[in-house]
């Protein structure tokens, strides 16, 4: 089980500023980030049941649930962690924000 540091540790996860987004909006943002970085991004619906699909960012992937519904903060952070991204990168804010997802 992974411990989350509370305090000044660089692994402190602060999701107060994470605005919930829909699955479609998340896919669009990740595709835009992939184009800017030259990383292949694709969505494959054959690996998901119903409205689920598998979103690839380079060689990493995550499962996107219903693309029309909102993704909560916890699930959003878990999906970004699976893709090796941070909320800062997704929002285009860079490293100047205090959002971090690294483990201790």
N, CA, C and O atoms as CSV, one atom per row, in Angstrom:
chain,resi,resn,atom,element,x,y,z
A,1,UNK,N,N,0.825,-1.189,0.000
A,1,UNK,CA,C,0.000,0.000,0.000
A,1,UNK,C,C,0.866,1.247,0.000
A,1,UNK,O,O,1.837,1.324,0.753
A,2,UNK,N,N,0.537,2.206,-0.816
A,2,UNK,CA,C,1.331,3.413,-0.954
A,2,UNK,C,C,0.928,4.448,0.085
A,2,UNK,O,O,-0.258,4.714,0.276
A,3,UNK,N,N,1.906,5.023,0.747
A,3,UNK,CA,C,1.623,6.081,1.702
A,3,UNK,C,C,1.691,7.425,1.010
A,3,UNK,O,O,2.499,7.635,0.105
A,4,UNK,N,N,0.839,8.325,1.441
A,4,UNK,CA,C,0.851,9.686,0.903
A,4,UNK,C,C,1.342,10.601,2.002
A,4,UNK,O,O,0.740,10.661,3.074
A,5,UNK,N,N,2.424,11.314,1.753
A,5,UNK,CA,C,2.971,12.243,2.737
A,5,UNK,C,C,2.047,13.434,2.891
A,5,UNK,O,O,1.474,13.908,1.909
A,6,UNK,N,N,1.898,13.913,4.088
A,6,UNK,CA,C,1.097,15.107,4.372
A,6,UNK,C,C,2.041,16.197,4.862
A,6,UNK,O,O,2.584,16.089,5.961
A,7,UNK,N,N,2.239,17.202,4.098
A,7,UNK,CA,C,3.126,18.276,4.518
A,7,UNK,C,C,3.927,18.820,3.368
A,7,UNK,O,O,3.388,19.092,2.295
A,8,UNK,N,N,5.222,18.979,3.591
A,8,UNK,CA,C,6.066,19.617,2.583
A,8,UNK,C,C,6.709,18.626,1.630
A,8,UNK,O,O,7.457,19.033,0.740
A,9,UNK,N,N,6.438,17.337,1.790
A,9,UNK,CA,C,7.010,16.323,0.895
A,9,UNK,C,C,6.565,16.581,-0.539
A,9,UNK,O,O,5.441,17.031,-0.760
A,10,UNK,N,N,7.414,16.308,-1.505
A,10,UNK,CA,C,7.109,16.543,-2.916
A,10,UNK,C,C,6.028,15.616,-3.445
A,10,UNK,O,O,5.553,15.798,-4.566
A,11,UNK,N,N,5.631,14.623,-2.656
A,11,UNK,CA,C,4.621,13.688,-3.144
A,11,UNK,C,C,3.212,14.052,-2.678
A,11,UNK,O,O,2.262,13.329,-2.978
A,12,UNK,N,N,3.064,15.138,-1.962
A,12,UNK,CA,C,1.745,15.531,-1.457
A,12,UNK,C,C,0.803,15.772,-2.628
A,12,UNK,O,O,1.105,16.552,-3.532
A,13,UNK,N,N,-0.331,15.100,-2.604
A,13,UNK,CA,C,-1.294,15.220,-3.695
A,13,UNK,C,C,-2.348,16.243,-3.306
A,13,UNK,O,O,-3.092,16.048,-2.345
A,14,UNK,N,N,-2.404,17.325,-4.053
A,14,UNK,CA,C,-3.339,18.397,-3.784
A,14,UNK,C,C,-4.327,18.462,-4.939
A,14,UNK,O,O,-3.992,18.958,-6.015
A,15,UNK,N,N,-5.537,17.967,-4.726
A,15,UNK,CA,C,-6.510,17.930,-5.817
A,15,UNK,C,C,-7.583,18.994,-5.659
A,15,UNK,O,O,-8.612,18.923,-6.331
A,16,UNK,N,N,-7.376,19.967,-4.800
A,16,UNK,CA,C,-8.370,21.023,-4.620
A,16,UNK,C,C,-8.631,21.780,-5.907
A,16,UNK,O,O,-9.761,22.198,-6.156
A,17,UNK,N,N,-7.611,21.963,-6.728
A,17,UNK,CA,C,-7.736,22.756,-7.950
A,17,UNK,C,C,-8.083,21.914,-9.172
A,17,UNK,O,O,-8.170,22.442,-10.281
A,18,UNK,N,N,-8.282,20.619,-8.983
A,18,UNK,CA,C,-8.587,19.747,-10.110
A,18,UNK,C,C,-10.070,19.860,-10.443
A,18,UNK,O,O,-10.917,19.370,-9.695
A,19,UNK,N,N,-10.381,20.494,-11.548
A,19,UNK,CA,C,-11.766,20.612,-11.976
A,19,UNK,C,C,-12.178,19.335,-12.680
A,19,UNK,O,O,-11.482,18.874,-13.584
A,20,UNK,N,N,-13.317,18.747,-12.272
A,20,UNK,CA,C,-13.783,17.549,-12.969
A,20,UNK,C,C,-14.033,17.849,-14.448
A,20,UNK,O,O,-14.545,18.914,-14.792
A,21,UNK,N,N,-13.674,16.921,-15.304
A,21,UNK,CA,C,-13.848,17.094,-16.746
A,21,UNK,C,C,-14.597,15.884,-17.300
A,21,UNK,O,O,-14.630,14.822,-16.680
A,22,UNK,N,N,-15.194,16.063,-18.470
A,22,UNK,CA,C,-15.847,14.929,-19.121
A,22,UNK,C,C,-14.779,14.073,-19.796
A,22,UNK,O,O,-13.649,14.515,-20.004
A,23,UNK,N,N,-15.155,12.848,-20.131
A,23,UNK,CA,C,-14.214,11.960,-20.813
A,23,UNK,C,C,-13.758,12.526,-22.142
A,23,UNK,O,O,-12.580,12.419,-22.484
A,24,UNK,N,N,-14.681,13.137,-22.912
A,24,UNK,CA,C,-14.316,13.723,-24.200
A,24,UNK,C,C,-13.328,14.871,-24.044
A,24,UNK,O,O,-12.388,15.003,-24.828
A,25,UNK,N,N,-13.545,15.699,-23.026
A,25,UNK,CA,C,-12.648,16.835,-22.803
A,25,UNK,C,C,-11.256,16.348,-22.413
A,25,UNK,O,O,-10.249,16.904,-22.851
A,26,UNK,N,N,-11.209,15.304,-21.584
A,26,UNK,CA,C,-9.920,14.727,-21.191
A,26,UNK,C,C,-9.186,14.185,-22.414
A,26,UNK,O,O,-7.988,14.417,-22.573
A,27,UNK,N,N,-9.893,13.473,-23.268
A,27,UNK,CA,C,-9.277,12.909,-24.475
A,27,UNK,C,C,-8.741,14.028,-25.364
A,27,UNK,O,O,-7.628,13.927,-25.879
A,28,UNK,N,N,-9.516,15.087,-25.548
A,28,UNK,CA,C,-9.061,16.222,-26.373
A,28,UNK,C,C,-7.809,16.867,-25.798
A,28,UNK,O,O,-6.876,17.186,-26.535
A,29,UNK,N,N,-7.787,17.061,-24.476
A,29,UNK,CA,C,-6.610,17.677,-23.841
A,29,UNK,C,C,-5.369,16.804,-23.986
A,29,UNK,O,O,-4.278,17.303,-24.262
A,30,UNK,N,N,-5.541,15.502,-23.799
A,30,UNK,CA,C,-4.390,14.598,-23.911
A,30,UNK,C,C,-3.911,14.529,-25.359
A,30,UNK,O,O,-2.706,14.462,-25.603
A,31,UNK,N,N,-4.829,14.544,-26.322
A,31,UNK,CA,C,-4.422,14.558,-27.731
A,31,UNK,C,C,-3.656,15.835,-28.061
A,31,UNK,O,O,-2.661,15.788,-28.784
A,32,UNK,N,N,-4.106,16.970,-27.543
A,32,UNK,CA,C,-3.415,18.243,-27.778
A,32,UNK,C,C,-2.007,18.211,-27.180
A,32,UNK,O,O,-1.048,18.668,-27.803
A,33,UNK,N,N,-1.894,17.661,-25.954
A,33,UNK,CA,C,-0.588,17.540,-25.307
A,33,UNK,C,C,0.315,16.598,-26.101
A,33,UNK,O,O,1.504,16.874,-26.262
A,34,UNK,N,N,-0.233,15.495,-26.598
A,34,UNK,CA,C,0.546,14.550,-27.395
A,34,UNK,C,C,1.051,15.173,-28.686
A,34,UNK,O,O,2.196,14.951,-29.080
A,35,UNK,N,N,0.196,15.958,-29.351
A,35,UNK,CA,C,0.637,16.642,-30.582
A,35,UNK,C,C,1.769,17.610,-30.289
A,35,UNK,O,O,2.731,17.690,-31.052
A,36,UNK,N,N,1.662,18.344,-29.193
A,36,UNK,CA,C,2.693,19.319,-28.824
A,36,UNK,C,C,4.016,18.631,-28.489
A,36,UNK,O,O,5.085,19.187,-28.740
A,37,UNK,N,N,3.949,17.436,-27.931
A,37,UNK,CA,C,5.162,16.721,-27.525
A,37,UNK,C,C,5.622,15.682,-28.538
A,37,UNK,O,O,6.685,15.084,-28.369
A,38,UNK,N,N,4.845,15.462,-29.575
A,38,UNK,CA,C,5.204,14.457,-30.561
A,38,UNK,C,C,4.985,13.038,-30.075
A,38,UNK,O,O,5.694,12.121,-30.490
A,39,UNK,N,N,4.007,12.849,-29.199
A,39,UNK,CA,C,3.697,11.526,-28.648
A,39,UNK,C,C,2.417,11.022,-29.304
A,39,UNK,O,O,1.444,11.764,-29.432
A,40,UNK,N,N,2.423,9.771,-29.715
A,40,UNK,CA,C,1.247,9.168,-30.341
A,40,UNK,C,C,0.160,8.954,-29.295
A,40,UNK,O,O,0.397,8.326,-28.263
A,41,UNK,N,N,-1.043,9.482,-29.569
A,41,UNK,CA,C,-2.197,9.319,-28.692
A,41,UNK,C,C,-3.320,8.705,-29.518
A,41,UNK,O,O,-3.636,9.182,-30.608
A,42,UNK,N,N,-3.921,7.638,-28.982
A,42,UNK,CA,C,-5.035,7.020,-29.707
A,42,UNK,C,C,-6.030,6.435,-28.714
A,42,UNK,O,O,-5.683,6.075,-27.589
A,43,UNK,N,N,-7.273,6.354,-29.163
A,43,UNK,CA,C,-8.341,5.777,-28.364
A,43,UNK,C,C,-8.847,4.541,-29.082
A,43,UNK,O,O,-9.235,4.601,-30.249
A,44,UNK,N,N,-8.840,3.417,-28.376
A,44,UNK,CA,C,-9.330,2.169,-28.954
A,44,UNK,C,C,-10.540,1.718,-28.168
A,44,UNK,O,O,-10.443,1.415,-26.979
A,45,UNK,N,N,-11.688,1.674,-28.838
A,45,UNK,CA,C,-12.934,1.294,-28.172
A,45,UNK,C,C,-13.145,-0.212,-28.156
A,45,UNK,O,O,-14.008,-0.698,-27.426
A,46,UNK,N,N,-12.384,-0.960,-28.937
A,46,UNK,CA,C,-12.592,-2.410,-28.973
A,46,UNK,C,C,-12.154,-3.096,-27.682
A,46,UNK,O,O,-12.574,-4.221,-27.414
A,47,UNK,N,N,-11.322,-2.442,-26.884
A,47,UNK,CA,C,-10.871,-3.025,-25.620
A,47,UNK,C,C,-11.783,-2.683,-24.455
A,47,UNK,O,O,-11.541,-3.133,-23.335
A,48,UNK,N,N,-12.823,-1.900,-24.692
A,48,UNK,CA,C,-13.731,-1.526,-23.618
A,48,UNK,C,C,-15.120,-2.062,-23.863
A,48,UNK,O,O,-15.534,-2.254,-25.007
A,49,UNK,N,N,-15.826,-2.298,-22.800
A,49,UNK,CA,C,-17.212,-2.755,-22.913
A,49,UNK,C,C,-18.126,-1.544,-22.854
A,49,UNK,O,O,-17.892,-0.625,-22.069
A,50,UNK,N,N,-19.148,-1.538,-23.665
A,50,UNK,CA,C,-20.107,-0.444,-23.637
A,50,UNK,C,C,-19.475,0.870,-24.046
A,50,UNK,O,O,-18.963,1.004,-25.157
A,51,UNK,N,N,-19.512,1.830,-23.152
A,51,UNK,CA,C,-18.992,3.161,-23.471
A,51,UNK,C,C,-17.534,3.338,-23.057
A,51,UNK,O,O,-16.990,4.432,-23.205
A,52,UNK,N,N,-16.896,2.305,-22.550
A,52,UNK,CA,C,-15.496,2.388,-22.129
A,52,UNK,C,C,-14.562,2.231,-23.320
A,52,UNK,O,O,-14.917,1.625,-24.331
A,53,UNK,N,N,-13.370,2.783,-23.185
A,53,UNK,CA,C,-12.347,2.650,-24.212
A,53,UNK,C,C,-10.974,2.736,-23.583
A,53,UNK,O,O,-10.839,3.146,-22.430
A,54,UNK,N,N,-9.966,2.356,-24.322
A,54,UNK,CA,C,-8.588,2.400,-23.834
A,54,UNK,C,C,-7.876,3.552,-24.522
A,54,UNK,O,O,-7.802,3.608,-25.749
A,55,UNK,N,N,-7.355,4.469,-23.719
A,55,UNK,CA,C,-6.639,5.639,-24.226
A,55,UNK,C,C,-5.147,5.396,-24.077
A,55,UNK,O,O,-4.650,5.177,-22.973
A,56,UNK,N,N,-4.439,5.436,-25.195
A,56,UNK,CA,C,-2.988,5.252,-25.205
A,56,UNK,C,C,-2.296,6.597,-25.321
A,56,UNK,O,O,-2.683,7.437,-26.134
A,57,UNK,N,N,-1.269,6.798,-24.504
A,57,UNK,CA,C,-0.388,7.966,-24.588
A,57,UNK,C,C,1.015,7.404,-24.701
A,57,UNK,O,O,1.631,7.037,-23.700
A,58,UNK,N,N,1.516,7.337,-25.924
A,58,UNK,CA,C,2.785,6.649,-26.160
A,58,UNK,C,C,2.594,5.167,-25.914
A,58,UNK,O,O,1.723,4.545,-26.522
A,59,UNK,N,N,3.406,4.586,-25.018
A,59,UNK,CA,C,3.277,3.161,-24.713
A,59,UNK,C,C,2.487,2.904,-23.433
A,59,UNK,O,O,2.343,1.753,-23.018
A,60,UNK,N,N,1.974,3.957,-22.804
A,60,UNK,CA,C,1.178,3.822,-21.586
A,60,UNK,C,C,-0.304,3.945,-21.923
A,60,UNK,O,O,-0.665,4.558,-22.928
A,61,UNK,N,N,-1.152,3.369,-21.095
A,61,UNK,CA,C,-2.583,3.457,-21.371
A,61,UNK,C,C,-3.402,3.524,-20.096
A,61,UNK,O,O,-2.930,3.180,-19.012
A,62,UNK,N,N,-4.638,3.972,-20.249
A,62,UNK,CA,C,-5.612,3.988,-19.182
A,62,UNK,C,C,-6.979,3.707,-19.791
A,62,UNK,O,O,-7.157,3.831,-21.003
A,63,UNK,N,N,-7.931,3.334,-18.969
A,63,UNK,CA,C,-9.284,3.091,-19.442
A,63,UNK,C,C,-10.131,4.334,-19.188
A,63,UNK,O,O,-10.166,4.863,-18.077
A,64,UNK,N,N,-10.807,4.787,-20.230
A,64,UNK,CA,C,-11.696,5.944,-20.114
A,64,UNK,C,C,-13.121,5.415,-20.039
A,64,UNK,O,O,-13.568,4.661,-20.904
A,65,UNK,N,N,-13.829,5.828,-18.983
A,65,UNK,CA,C,-15.216,5.380,-18.861
A,65,UNK,C,C,-16.096,6.217,-19.779
A,65,UNK,O,O,-15.583,6.837,-20.711
A,66,UNK,N,N,-17.370,6.252,-19.551
A,66,UNK,CA,C,-18.322,6.957,-20.399
A,66,UNK,C,C,-17.788,8.347,-20.763
A,66,UNK,O,O,-17.569,9.186,-19.890
A,67,UNK,N,N,-17.585,8.574,-22.048
A,67,UNK,CA,C,-16.969,9.821,-22.502
A,67,UNK,C,C,-17.888,11.020,-22.370
A,67,UNK,O,O,-17.427,12.157,-22.471
A,68,UNK,N,N,-19.158,10.802,-22.151
A,68,UNK,CA,C,-20.100,11.912,-22.018
A,68,UNK,C,C,-20.258,12.359,-20.573
A,68,UNK,O,O,-20.740,13.461,-20.310
A,69,UNK,N,N,-19.854,11.510,-19.640
A,69,UNK,CA,C,-20.024,11.826,-18.222
A,69,UNK,C,C,-18.761,12.438,-17.642
A,69,UNK,O,O,-17.669,12.316,-18.198
A,70,UNK,N,N,-18.943,13.095,-16.513
A,70,UNK,CA,C,-17.861,13.763,-15.816
A,70,UNK,C,C,-16.979,12.743,-15.094
A,70,UNK,O,O,-17.468,11.751,-14.553
A,71,UNK,N,N,-15.683,13.006,-15.096
A,71,UNK,CA,C,-14.715,12.173,-14.387
A,71,UNK,C,C,-14.373,12.895,-13.093
A,71,UNK,O,O,-13.972,14.059,-13.122
A,72,UNK,N,N,-14.527,12.222,-11.964
A,72,UNK,CA,C,-14.231,12.825,-10.669
A,72,UNK,C,C,-12.736,13.042,-10.467
A,72,UNK,O,O,-11.907,12.541,-11.227
A,73,UNK,N,N,-12.412,13.807,-9.417
A,73,UNK,CA,C,-11.017,14.177,-9.150
A,73,UNK,C,C,-10.119,12.975,-8.897
A,73,UNK,O,O,-9.020,12.893,-9.446
A,74,UNK,N,N,-10.581,12.041,-8.068
A,74,UNK,CA,C,-9.751,10.881,-7.737
A,74,UNK,C,C,-9.466,10.013,-8.947
A,74,UNK,O,O,-8.330,9.586,-9.153
A,75,UNK,N,N,-10.486,9.750,-9.749
A,75,UNK,CA,C,-10.302,8.944,-10.955
A,75,UNK,C,C,-9.426,9.675,-11.965
A,75,UNK,O,O,-8.587,9.056,-12.619
A,76,UNK,N,N,-9.613,10.986,-12.099
A,76,UNK,CA,C,-8.788,11.779,-13.011
A,76,UNK,C,C,-7.318,11.678,-12.633
A,76,UNK,O,O,-6.468,11.475,-13.499
A,77,UNK,N,N,-7.012,11.817,-11.350
A,77,UNK,CA,C,-5.623,11.740,-10.903
A,77,UNK,C,C,-5.045,10.342,-11.132
A,77,UNK,O,O,-3.881,10.206,-11.508
A,78,UNK,N,N,-5.855,9.305,-10.906
A,78,UNK,CA,C,-5.387,7.929,-11.129
A,78,UNK,C,C,-5.109,7.696,-12.608
A,78,UNK,O,O,-4.116,7.059,-12.959
A,79,UNK,N,N,-5.976,8.204,-13.477
A,79,UNK,CA,C,-5.785,8.036,-14.924
A,79,UNK,C,C,-4.527,8.757,-15.384
A,79,UNK,O,O,-3.760,8.217,-16.181
A,80,UNK,N,N,-4.307,9.963,-14.893
A,80,UNK,CA,C,-3.104,10.708,-15.269
A,80,UNK,C,C,-1.854,10.001,-14.770
A,80,UNK,O,O,-0.839,9.968,-15.465
A,81,UNK,N,N,-1.920,9.434,-13.568
A,81,UNK,CA,C,-0.778,8.691,-13.029
A,81,UNK,C,C,-0.460,7.493,-13.919
A,81,UNK,O,O,0.710,7.195,-14.160
A,82,UNK,N,N,-1.499,6.799,-14.413
A,82,UNK,CA,C,-1.286,5.654,-15.297
A,82,UNK,C,C,-0.634,6.079,-16.606
A,82,UNK,O,O,0.137,5.320,-17.194
A,83,UNK,N,N,-0.942,7.291,-17.064
A,83,UNK,CA,C,-0.364,7.786,-18.314
A,83,UNK,C,C,0.985,8.464,-18.104
A,83,UNK,O,O,1.652,8.831,-19.071
A,84,UNK,N,N,1.390,8.632,-16.851
A,84,UNK,CA,C,2.662,9.285,-16.557
A,84,UNK,C,C,2.594,10.790,-16.709
A,84,UNK,O,O,3.605,11.425,-17.008
A,85,UNK,N,N,1.421,11.375,-16.510
A,85,UNK,CA,C,1.220,12.813,-16.665
A,85,UNK,C,C,0.805,13.434,-15.342
A,85,UNK,O,O,0.396,12.732,-14.417
A,86,UNK,N,N,0.911,14.752,-15.260
A,86,UNK,CA,C,0.420,15.485,-14.107
A,86,UNK,C,C,-0.702,16.404,-14.556
A,86,UNK,O,O,-0.877,16.658,-15.748
A,87,UNK,N,N,-1.444,16.891,-13.604
A,87,UNK,CA,C,-2.524,17.815,-13.910
A,87,UNK,C,C,-1.970,19.114,-14.494
A,87,UNK,O,O,-2.604,19.741,-15.342
A,88,UNK,N,N,-0.777,19.512,-14.034
A,88,UNK,CA,C,-0.132,20.718,-14.578
A,88,UNK,C,C,0.135,20.577,-16.066
A,88,UNK,O,O,-0.129,21.495,-16.843
A,89,UNK,N,N,0.653,19.437,-16.452
A,89,UNK,CA,C,0.937,19.198,-17.867
A,89,UNK,C,C,-0.347,19.205,-18.687
A,89,UNK,O,O,-0.382,19.730,-19.800
A,90,UNK,N,N,-1.387,18.621,-18.132
A,90,UNK,CA,C,-2.663,18.562,-18.834
A,90,UNK,C,C,-3.265,19.955,-19.007
A,90,UNK,O,O,-3.835,20.262,-20.054
A,91,UNK,N,N,-3.138,20.794,-17.985
A,91,UNK,CA,C,-3.685,22.151,-18.032
A,91,UNK,C,C,-2.761,23.137,-18.716
A,91,UNK,O,O,-3.147,24.275,-18.980
A,92,UNK,N,N,-1.519,22.700,-19.010
A,92,UNK,CA,C,-0.573,23.580,-19.685
A,92,UNK,C,C,0.085,24.577,-18.758
A,92,UNK,O,O,0.612,25.592,-19.215
A,93,UNK,N,N,0.064,24.305,-17.449
A,93,UNK,CA,C,0.645,25.244,-16.493
A,93,UNK,C,C,2.114,24.979,-16.223
A,93,UNK,O,O,2.796,25.840,-15.668
A,94,UNK,N,N,2.614,23.831,-16.595
A,94,UNK,CA,C,4.025,23.533,-16.372
A,94,UNK,C,C,4.320,23.174,-14.935
A,94,UNK,O,O,3.440,22.708,-14.212
A,95,UNK,N,N,5.558,23.389,-14.514
A,95,UNK,CA,C,5.993,22.959,-13.185
A,95,UNK,C,C,5.841,24.034,-12.124
A,95,UNK,O,O,6.202,23.795,-10.972
A,96,UNK,N,N,5.319,25.218,-12.465
A,96,UNK,CA,C,5.261,26.275,-11.458
A,96,UNK,C,C,4.136,26.100,-10.450
A,96,UNK,O,O,4.125,26.780,-9.424
A,97,UNK,N,N,3.191,25.207,-10.715
A,97,UNK,CA,C,2.084,24.971,-9.800
A,97,UNK,C,C,2.498,23.971,-8.732
A,97,UNK,O,O,3.527,23.310,-8.876
A,98,UNK,N,N,1.716,23.846,-7.657
A,98,UNK,CA,C,2.086,22.952,-6.566
A,98,UNK,C,C,1.467,21.563,-6.694
A,98,UNK,O,O,1.420,20.829,-5.707
A,99,UNK,N,N,0.989,21.179,-7.887
A,99,UNK,CA,C,0.369,19.872,-8.079
A,99,UNK,C,C,1.454,18.836,-8.390
A,99,UNK,O,O,2.198,18.970,-9.361
A,100,UNK,N,N,1.529,17.793,-7.538
A,100,UNK,CA,C,2.531,16.761,-7.738
A,100,UNK,C,C,1.895,15.394,-7.544
A,100,UNK,O,O,0.986,15.241,-6.728
A,101,UNK,N,N,2.363,14.404,-8.285
A,101,UNK,CA,C,1.809,13.059,-8.175
A,101,UNK,C,C,2.904,12.028,-7.931
A,101,UNK,O,O,2.657,10.842,-8.147
A,102,UNK,N,N,4.060,12.401,-7.509
A,102,UNK,CA,C,5.143,11.442,-7.306
A,102,UNK,C,C,5.003,10.759,-5.957
A,102,UNK,O,O,4.430,11.324,-5.026
A,103,UNK,N,N,5.521,9.551,-5.851
A,103,UNK,CA,C,5.475,8.827,-4.578
A,103,UNK,C,C,6.741,9.140,-3.785
A,103,UNK,O,O,7.742,9.597,-4.337
A,104,UNK,N,N,6.675,8.886,-2.483
A,104,UNK,CA,C,7.815,9.184,-1.589
A,104,UNK,C,C,9.022,8.347,-1.921
A,104,UNK,O,O,10.059,8.473,-1.269
